[in-house]
Amino acid sequence: MAASAVRSAKRELDYGNSEIVYVAERHVRNIAELEQYYDRVEVCSEAANSHFKAAIQTRNKAMVERSDMVICCIEHNFGGAYTAVKYAIKLGKKVVNVAQDQV
């Protein structure tokens, strides 16, 4: 659903200098299926080499560091996504929370 929304926004805004990347923390089994929705599928090397309990947090941190803009749907002030968004703000990244646009 998120990839579809971002793809629609890319078309509407004619913003060609962007890419929708699915970043996994471990080996991906259904790459062919994911490639139907994403421009690229990759495994985060930092997360793959980390302890399995820290892999998702490590992946989120790496994605924030590589991004120019973070688009999220945060409705609560707790959890992994919230932590990643706080990190993005700390780094000065532009953050768009689509949950704030909900009526």
URRAJO-V831431 format. One record per residue. N is the residue number from 0. OMEGA is omega as a letter, one per 40 degrees, with the letter a starting at -180 (* if undefined). D_CENTER is the distance of its C-alpha to the mean C-alpha in Angstrom with 2 decimals. Layout:
BEGIN
((N:OMEGA:D_CENTER) (N:OMEGA:D_CENTER))
END
This chain:
BEGIN
((0:a:12.63) (1:i:9.36) (2:i:9.61) (3:i:13.23) (4:i:12.92) (5:i:10.95) (6:i:13.51) (7:i:16.28) (8:i:15.43) (9:i:15.44) (10:a:18.83) (11:a:20.18) (12:a:19.49) (13:a:20.43) (14:a:17.62) (15:a:17.99) (16:i:16.51) (17:a:12.88) (18:i:11.07) (19:a:8.54) (20:i:7.67) (21:a:7.37) (22:i:7.39) (23:i:9.96) (24:i:11.83) (25:i:15.10) (26:a:17.06) (27:a:15.94) (28:a:18.98) (29:a:18.12) (30:a:16.86) (31:i:19.17) (32:a:17.89) (33:a:14.18) (34:i:15.40) (35:a:16.88) (36:a:13.64) (37:i:11.48) (38:a:12.98) (39:i:12.41) (40:i:11.85) (41:i:12.11) (42:i:12.73) (43:a:11.78) (44:i:15.39) (45:a:15.21) (46:a:14.00) (47:a:16.45) (48:a:19.19) (49:i:18.65) (50:a:20.34) (51:i:18.87) (52:a:18.77) (53:a:16.60) (54:a:14.29) (55:i:11.29) (56:i:11.79) (57:i:12.38) (58:a:9.25) (59:i:7.18) (60:a:9.85) (61:i:9.78) (62:i:6.26) (63:a:7.55) (64:a:10.80) (65:a:10.02) (66:i:8.52) (67:a:11.22) (68:i:9.60) (69:i:7.01) (70:a:7.33) (71:i:7.76) (72:a:10.68) (73:i:12.51) (74:a:16.14) (75:a:17.33) (76:i:17.75) (77:i:17.05) (78:a:14.70) (79:i:11.75) (80:i:9.22) (81:i:12.18) (82:i:12.80) (83:i:9.48) (84:i:10.19) (85:i:13.75) (86:i:12.99) (87:i:11.26) (88:i:14.43) (89:i:16.61) (90:i:15.52) (91:i:16.27) (92:i:12.98) (93:a:13.15) (94:i:11.42) (95:i:11.89) (96:a:12.26) (97:i:13.33) (98:i:15.20) (99:i:17.55) (100:a:18.55) (101:i:19.74) (102:*:23.53))
END
